Amino acid sequence: MKALQKAINTAPATFAETAQGLAAIDFKNMVENATPKQLEAMAKLYMAQQAQATFTAAVKIAGIDYNAEKQIFLENAGRTKSKHTARSYKNGLKTLETYAEEKRLNVLELNPTTADGFIYWKNQKGSSAATVRLAVAAASSFFTFLERRFPETIKNVFRGTKARPQYHYIYIDLPTDKEIKELISALPKKWGAAVYIMAGRGLRVGALSGLSIKGLRFTTRTKGQDKSGDLDEKIVMAIKDAGLELRQPFGDMTDEQLQHAITYEIGKVYKAGKIRFPFSPHKLRHYYAVAEYRRNKDIRRLSKLLGHSGIAITERYLRGLGEVD
């Protein structure tokens, strides 16, 4: 008993000395042979150590200004990520705060158990798997941010969780070549040009507002990153034919306005019975990915064209579209 207390209370020069001191103690034998009075003393010593550790952690956490840190995180997300991502972060943290308040928890004091509890709570609220994944991604990103700023106090309790909903790949219907041609011809020229750009070059709808074209080269900004590349001459001609300025053909509208307008126009073509489904604008990017992959099965090239950060993402992308096993 004295050996245990000495090992705990002594402040050795190194961690190795602490480990060596504790390793020399036969805890099992100590507990088995301890008298009731000694067991009580051990329990009190353990509880005192736990209380001290809890108090120390609470003091450190109390020194972190949660609202200020959250503001820094969200402002950074707004500068470096897409508007959609920044909005997802904000909504995800708001949901996390609602959970913490409901459970009477301090967000900064979450542990792996209560972090998993947040995910289960979201599931019980009837949220879709995609919505839950977005909320967890926001919370995890925030805790990673805090961990880098307060490495001795905060750990990312969402890292490695098994509670997060897994991706289920659903083979989705994509527009056919015939339907793409039908869309381009049936839509007003401005929106036909937009469809041509997305289906013929794989750009996201969020890349249209910042699109600028010079010759056959384009530059834009999408998901917080600058992107450039070549456009087919027919796409450029369609933009000109629509009376749009190459310098900024869709610069008069926000990403959200473009998303809404294109979705609405495609819906009208669907209601007219000219296409099988009211395809979302992002399905046009999926169409491009599949069409390009089928040309030569070159995932590396396709990954660069789509602007993915790695081939693994492109492989997962194609797997979800039913193109690879």
URSULJO-V872519 format. One record per backbone hydrogen bond with DSSP energy under -0.5 kcal/mol. NH is the residue of the N-H (numbers start at 1). CO is the residue of the C=O. E is the energy in kcal/mol with one decimal. If there is no record, write none. Layout:
BEGIN
nh=NH co=CO e=E
nh=NH co=CO e=E
END
This chain:
BEGIN
nh=5 co=1 e=-2.3
nh=6 co=2 e=-2.5
nh=7 co=3 e=-2.2
nh=8 co=4 e=-2.0
nh=9 co=5 e=-2.5
nh=10 co=6 e=-2.2
nh=12 co=10 e=-0.9
nh=18 co=14 e=-1.3
nh=19 co=15 e=-2.6
nh=20 co=16 e=-2.6
nh=21 co=17 e=-2.2
nh=22 co=18 e=-2.4
nh=23 co=19 e=-2.6
nh=24 co=20 e=-1.2
nh=25 co=22 e=-1.4
nh=27 co=25 e=-1.4
nh=30 co=26 e=-2.3
nh=31 co=27 e=-2.7
nh=32 co=28 e=-2.5
nh=33 co=29 e=-1.9
nh=34 co=31 e=-0.8
nh=39 co=35 e=-2.7
nh=40 co=36 e=-2.1
nh=41 co=37 e=-1.9
nh=42 co=38 e=-2.5
nh=43 co=39 e=-2.6
nh=44 co=40 e=-2.3
nh=45 co=41 e=-2.4
nh=46 co=42 e=-2.8
nh=47 co=43 e=-2.7
nh=48 co=44 e=-2.3
nh=49 co=45 e=-2.2
nh=50 co=46 e=-2.6
nh=51 co=47 e=-2.6
nh=52 co=48 e=-2.2
nh=53 co=49 e=-2.3
nh=54 co=50 e=-2.7
nh=55 co=51 e=-2.6
nh=56 co=52 e=-2.5
nh=57 co=53 e=-2.3
nh=58 co=54 e=-2.3
nh=59 co=55 e=-2.3
nh=60 co=56 e=-2.0
nh=61 co=57 e=-2.5
nh=62 co=58 e=-2.4
nh=63 co=59 e=-0.9
nh=63 co=60 e=-0.6
nh=64 co=61 e=-2.0
nh=65 co=63 e=-0.5
nh=66 co=64 e=-1.2
nh=69 co=65 e=-2.5
nh=70 co=66 e=-2.8
nh=71 co=67 e=-2.0
nh=72 co=68 e=-2.1
nh=73 co=69 e=-2.4
nh=74 co=70 e=-2.7
nh=75 co=71 e=-2.5
nh=76 co=72 e=-2.2
nh=77 co=73 e=-2.3
nh=78 co=74 e=-2.2
nh=79 co=75 e=-1.3
nh=80 co=76 e=-2.2
nh=81 co=77 e=-2.2
nh=86 co=82 e=-2.5
nh=87 co=83 e=-2.2
nh=88 co=84 e=-2.2
nh=89 co=85 e=-2.5
nh=90 co=86 e=-2.1
nh=91 co=87 e=-2.5
nh=92 co=88 e=-2.6
nh=93 co=89 e=-2.4
nh=94 co=90 e=-1.9
nh=95 co=91 e=-2.1
nh=96 co=92 e=-2.0
nh=97 co=93 e=-2.4
nh=98 co=94 e=-1.8
nh=99 co=95 e=-2.2
nh=100 co=96 e=-2.5
nh=101 co=97 e=-2.5
nh=102 co=98 e=-2.4
nh=103 co=99 e=-2.2
nh=104 co=101 e=-0.8
nh=105 co=100 e=-3.4
nh=107 co=105 e=-0.5
nh=109 co=106 e=-2.0
nh=110 co=107 e=-1.5
nh=115 co=111 e=-2.6
nh=116 co=112 e=-2.2
nh=117 co=113 e=-1.9
nh=118 co=114 e=-1.6
nh=119 co=115 e=-1.4
nh=120 co=116 e=-2.5
nh=121 co=117 e=-2.6
nh=122 co=118 e=-2.2
nh=123 co=119 e=-2.1
nh=124 co=120 e=-2.4
nh=125 co=121 e=-1.2
nh=126 co=123 e=-1.7
nh=127 co=122 e=-1.6
nh=132 co=128 e=-2.4
nh=133 co=129 e=-2.5
nh=134 co=130 e=-2.0
nh=135 co=131 e=-2.1
nh=136 co=132 e=-2.6
nh=137 co=133 e=-2.5
nh=138 co=134 e=-2.2
nh=139 co=135 e=-2.4
nh=140 co=136 e=-3.0
nh=141 co=137 e=-2.3
nh=142 co=138 e=-2.1
nh=143 co=139 e=-2.3
nh=144 co=140 e=-2.1
nh=145 co=141 e=-2.1
nh=146 co=142 e=-2.3
nh=147 co=143 e=-2.4
nh=148 co=144 e=-1.7
nh=149 co=145 e=-1.2
nh=150 co=146 e=-2.9
nh=153 co=150 e=-1.7
nh=154 co=150 e=-2.8
nh=157 co=155 e=-1.3
nh=159 co=156 e=-1.2
nh=161 co=158 e=-1.7
nh=169 co=167 e=-0.5
nh=171 co=169 e=-0.5
nh=172 co=170 e=-0.7
nh=180 co=176 e=-2.2
nh=181 co=177 e=-2.0
nh=182 co=178 e=-2.2
nh=183 co=179 e=-2.7
nh=184 co=180 e=-2.4
nh=185 co=181 e=-2.0
nh=186 co=182 e=-2.5
nh=187 co=183 e=-2.4
nh=191 co=188 e=-0.6
nh=192 co=188 e=-2.5
nh=193 co=189 e=-2.4
nh=194 co=190 e=-1.5
nh=195 co=191 e=-2.3
nh=196 co=192 e=-2.2
nh=197 co=193 e=-2.2
nh=198 co=194 e=-2.1
nh=199 co=195 e=-3.1
nh=200 co=196 e=-2.3
nh=201 co=197 e=-1.4
nh=202 co=198 e=-1.1
nh=203 co=197 e=-0.9
nh=207 co=204 e=-1.7
nh=208 co=205 e=-1.3
nh=209 co=205 e=-0.5
nh=211 co=208 e=-1.4
nh=212 co=219 e=-2.3
nh=213 co=246 e=-2.8
nh=214 co=217 e=-2.8
nh=217 co=214 e=-2.0
nh=218 co=229 e=-2.7
nh=219 co=212 e=-2.3
nh=220 co=227 e=-2.3
nh=222 co=225 e=-2.7
nh=225 co=222 e=-1.6
nh=227 co=220 e=-2.6
nh=229 co=218 e=-1.8
nh=231 co=216 e=-2.8
nh=235 co=232 e=-0.7
nh=236 co=232 e=-1.7
nh=237 co=233 e=-2.3
nh=238 co=234 e=-1.9
nh=239 co=235 e=-1.8
nh=240 co=236 e=-2.2
nh=241 co=237 e=-2.8
nh=242 co=238 e=-1.2
nh=243 co=240 e=-1.9
nh=244 co=239 e=-1.9
nh=248 co=245 e=-0.7
nh=250 co=208 e=-0.5
nh=251 co=248 e=-1.2
nh=253 co=250 e=-1.5
nh=258 co=254 e=-2.4
nh=259 co=255 e=-2.6
nh=260 co=256 e=-2.3
nh=261 co=257 e=-2.7
nh=262 co=258 e=-2.7
nh=263 co=259 e=-2.0
nh=264 co=260 e=-2.4
nh=265 co=261 e=-2.4
nh=266 co=262 e=-2.5
nh=267 co=263 e=-2.0
nh=268 co=264 e=-1.6
nh=269 co=265 e=-1.5
nh=270 co=266 e=-2.1
nh=271 co=267 e=-2.5
nh=272 co=268 e=-1.2
nh=273 co=270 e=-2.1
nh=274 co=269 e=-1.9
nh=279 co=277 e=-1.9
nh=283 co=280 e=-1.3
nh=284 co=280 e=-0.6
nh=284 co=281 e=-1.2
nh=285 co=281 e=-0.7
nh=286 co=282 e=-1.7
nh=287 co=283 e=-2.4
nh=288 co=284 e=-2.0
nh=289 co=285 e=-2.4
nh=290 co=286 e=-2.4
nh=291 co=287 e=-2.6
nh=292 co=288 e=-2.8
nh=293 co=289 e=-2.2
nh=294 co=290 e=-2.2
nh=295 co=291 e=-0.6
nh=295 co=292 e=-0.8
nh=296 co=292 e=-0.8
nh=297 co=293 e=-2.7
nh=299 co=297 e=-1.1
nh=302 co=298 e=-2.1
nh=303 co=299 e=-2.9
nh=304 co=300 e=-1.6
nh=305 co=301 e=-2.2
nh=306 co=302 e=-2.5
nh=307 co=303 e=-0.8
nh=308 co=303 e=-2.1
nh=313 co=310 e=-0.5
nh=314 co=310 e=-1.2
nh=315 co=311 e=-2.7
nh=316 co=312 e=-2.2
nh=317 co=313 e=-2.4
nh=318 co=314 e=-2.7
nh=319 co=315 e=-2.3
nh=320 co=316 e=-2.2
nh=321 co=317 e=-0.9
nh=322 co=319 e=-1.3
nh=323 co=318 e=-2.9
nh=324 co=318 e=-0.7
END
